[in-house]
């Protein structure tokens, strides 16, 4: 938790320092334009990559498979998009790294290989897993309005 607090304080200060340094080299307006341009270009690429990942995930679900890699890629794309919107050169660089398809797929594949996926949606829309269908009623209550109260069968009667 301390790491994230330090990152939350140190990263904006470092980004501000870096923007000032770049601004002193190329000028204030070109530095601001560069930050805005990297964010805009990154968001355009993010939109294309996000749609592509969504379509691949839908194809996997249609085949009855769990789209775990696609879900992780979508999370990385979301994080990359947030980093692209945050002004700064370091966050833009990390956000752009999330937009590189082969790098993102490699990271997602590594993460999925360490995960255990349980259950999922089957090809006919049913849940695959240990599912048992049945009915229940409370002892002494009618099943439907107007029915007589149901009693449990006598467990001592072995003839049934």
N, C-alpha and C positions, 0 to 999 in steps of 0.2 A: 504494500500500500504506500509505503514511503517513496518507492521508486516512481509511482504514478504521480504523487504529489510533487516530487522534484521535477519530473518531466513536464507537468502542467505549468510549473513556474519557469523552469529553465528554457524550454523550447520557445515560448513566445519572446523571451528576452534575446535568445540567440537569433531568432528570425528577424527581430527588429534591428539588431546589430548588423546582420548580414545585408538587409535591405539598405541600411544607411551606408555601408561600405560600397555596395554596388552603385547606389545613388551618387556617391562621391566620385566614382570612376566614370559613369556614363551620364550622370545628371539625374535629377529627381524624377522628372516626368518620364523619361525612358525606363527608369527602374520600376515605376508604378505600372507603366504600360506593359512591361515584361511580365510582372506578376499577374496582371489581369489577363494577358494573352495566354499564358501557360494554363491558367484556370479555365478559360473559355475553350481552348483546344482540348484540354483534358476531359472536360465535361462532354464535348461532342463525341470523343472517342468512347467515353464511358457509356453514353447512350447506346451506341452501336454494339459494344461488347455486352452490355446488360441484356439487350434483346436477344442476342445470339445465345447467351447462357440460358435465358428463360426458355427458348425454343428447344435447346438440347435437353433441359430438364423435363419438359413436357413429353418429349419423345421417349425418354427413359421411363417415365411413369406410364405411358401408353403401352410399353413393353412389359409392364409389371415389375420393374426394377425400382429400387430406391435411388433417387437422384442425389446421393450424398455428396459426390464431388461437385456437382453443379450448385448445390446449396452452399457449400463452402466457397466456391468461386463467387457466388452472388454476395456472400458476406464480405469477401475481400474487395469486390468491386464497390460495395457500399462504403467500406472504410476508405478506399482510394478516392471515391467521390467526395467524401467529407474532407479528406486531406487536401484535395484540389481546391475546394471552396475556401479553406482557411488560407489567408494571405501569407505568403512566404515562399522562399525558394526550397528549403529543406522539405517542407510538407508537400510541395508540388513534386519534388523528385520522388519521394516515397509513394505519393499518390499515383504518379506515372508508372512506377514499377508494378503497381497492382494492375495496371492496364495491359501489361505485356502478356499475351495469351499463354505462351509456352511456360513462362515463369509461374504464372498463376495456376496453370494446370498441374505443373510439377509440385508446387507447394500443396495444392488440394489433394493430389494423389498420395503424397507422403502422409498427410494428416489422416486421410481415410484409411490407409493401410494400418494405422495404429488404433483405429476405432473398431468398435463392435456394433453393428447395426442389428437391432432386434425388431422383428415384426416387419410390417410394411403393408402396402396396399397390393393386393393380388391382381391378376389379370382380369378377373371378373368383378373387381371392385370390392371384394371382401377382404377382411383383415386376416393376414396369415399369422398364426400364433396359437396359443393355447386358449381358444375361445370355446366356451360351452354354452349352448342355448338351452333355455329351460324356463319354467314358470315357478313362481313362489306365491305363497299366501301366508298371512299371519294366522296362527292357530286360533280357531274360534271365530274368525271373521268370515262373512260370506264372500264368495269370489266375485259375483256380480250383484248389483242391487236386486233384491227380491229372492236370491238364492238362500237356502238354509245354511247356517254356519257349518264349515267343514271341520272335521275332526281328523286328527292324525290316526293312521292305522295302528292297531295295537301291536307293538313290537314283539310282545311275548307270544303272539299267535304264529307258530311256525308253519301252519297249514297253508298260508297264503303265498 
